[in-house]
Each structure stands twice: as structure tokens, then as C-alpha cells.
Amino acid sequence: MAYQMALLADAAGAAGTTGAEATVAAAPQAAEGATTATTAEVQDAGAAEQPQGGRESPWMGFMMPLLLIALFYFMFLRPQQRKEKERRKMIEELRVGAKVVFAGGIIGTIVQATEKTFTVETAPDVRMEVLRSCVQGVVAAEGAAN
């Protein structure tokens, strides 16, 4: 507001008029000049914020998500798939007599193997039928640990 009043006073002095005539005559010019100056200042400020090259390459907007997807795949999905493949291979190789650990922490010896299940002996004369997918790992033989 003070800026506009100063412009009005300058316009009145330059025109050589005084009073209400100068204020009324200078008001449209002052308002227009203030708008133009403000617009120019905004354009200069916007130009200073842009990088030297002008606009960002459209390929960067396309490549960045692809790079993130590739990073996610190699950091998380691929190692998990590799572990699961090793686990499936270990389950396929299990035979009768192997000592295994199941998901619930049960340790037992495989007595019988079918396509989808194992019959496991956890204690003398105690047998359970457990899904193959519940096998977490093979327990090392006590003599082999030394």
C-alpha cells in the first residue's frame, strides 16, 4: 500500500498537477506499473531457481522409478527368491532318518516320507505327521559338530 502511495506521489509531481486530479489521473498508471514490476520480479525470481539447462529432461522422470524398481528387486526380491529355492531343494533331498527342525520348533527324525508330508518320530513311540513345507532346516548330527 505504501509502495502504491509513493508511486501516486511521483506521478503527481511529474505531471505538474496537484490535488485530487493528480490522484485520479495517476491511479490507473500506478496500479499498472506496480503489477508489471511485481510480475517482472516474480519472473526473475523464478528464472534464478531453474537449473542452467532450462527444463529437466523428460527421461529423468521416466528413469528414476525404473531405477528404484531395479534397486528394490536386487536388494530384496532376488535374495529372498534365492533362499526359497535353496530351502525347496533341501526339502526335496530329505530322506528317512534325517533329523529336522519344524516351524513350531519341533525336532524329530523322519520315519516315513510321502509326496506332501513327513511322519516324524519326536520321542520313542511318538509319531506325528507334518507337512513338508513346515521344515525349517536339518539338525546337524551330534558327532559331526566336532
N, C-alpha and C positions, 0 to 999 in steps of 0.2 A: 504494500500500500504506500509506504514511504517512497519507494522507488518510482511509482506512478506519479506521486505528487511532485517529485523533483523533475520528472520529465515534463509535466504540465508547466511548471515554473520556467523551465528552459525554453519551452515552446512559446510561452507568452512573451518572454524577453526578446526572443529572436524575431517575433512578428511585429514588435513595436506596439502592441496593444496592451491594454490593462483591463482589469476587472473581469466581469462575467463573460464578456465577449471572447477574451483570450482562453478562458477555461473551457467554454463550449466549443470553440473552434479547434482547440488543441487536443481535446479528449480523444477523438477517433484516431488521430495520428499517434498519440502517445500509447494508446492501447495496442494499436497495430505494431508499433515499434517494439513494445515490451514482449509481445507474442513472438515476433520474429527473432529477437535477441534470445529469448528463452529457448526457442526451437533450435537455434544455432548452437547454443551452449549444450543442449542435450545431444545434438548430433556429434559435436566434438567429443563429448564425454563417451559416447557410445563407440566412436571410432578408436579412441585410446584403449578401450577394453578388448577390442578384437585382436586376434593374432596377426602377425605380419602378412601371412599368406592370404588373408581375407576370410574366406569361409573354410570350415572344416571339411575334409574330404568325405564324400558320402560312403566310401569304403570303410572308413573307421567306424561308422555307425553299424555297419554290417559285420565287420570282422571281430569287434570286441565281444559280442555274445558268442560267436563261434569259438573264440579263444577260451572263454570261460567254460563252455561246454566241454571242450577238449581237456582242459585242466581238470575239471571235475571227473571226467572219465578216467584219466590216467592216475589221478590221486585216490579215488575212492572205488569206482566200479570195477576196474580191471584187477586190482589186488584181491578184492572180495571174490570175484569170479574164479581167480586162480586158486584161492583157498578152498572154495567149494568143490572145485574139480579134484583137488588133491584128496579131500575128505571122501568124495564119492569113490575114488579109486581105492582108498584104504578100506572102505566098507565092502567093496566088491572082492577084495583079496582076503577078507577074513574067512577063516576055516574053523572047523570043530577043534576045540582045545585051546583057542586063543582066549586070553584074559583081557576083558574090555571094561571100559567105564561108560555108563549111560548118562543121559541128560540129567536125571534126578540124582546123580552121584552114586548110583548102584554099581558095584563092581562084581563081576561074575565071570564064569568060564562058559564059553559056548559049548553046548552039548549037541544041539541039532540046529541046522540052518535050512531055511526054506527061502523061497523067492522074495517074500516080503518081511519075514520075521526070523528072529533067533530064539531058541529055547536056551535059557541061561541058568546055570546052577550057581546060586549065590551062597549056599551053605549045604552041608551034606543032606541029601534028600529034599532040598528045597529048590524047586524049579519054577521059572517064570518065562512067559512068552513075551518078547519085547520086539517092537518094530525096528527094522534095520536103520531107519532114519534117526533113531534116538541114540545111536552110538556116537560118542564124543571122541574117543580115542582108544588106543591099545595101551594096556598097562605093561610096562617093561617087566620081564622075568626077574625074580629076586636075585638069582645067580648072575644075570647079565649086567646088573647095575655096578658091580665091582669092576 
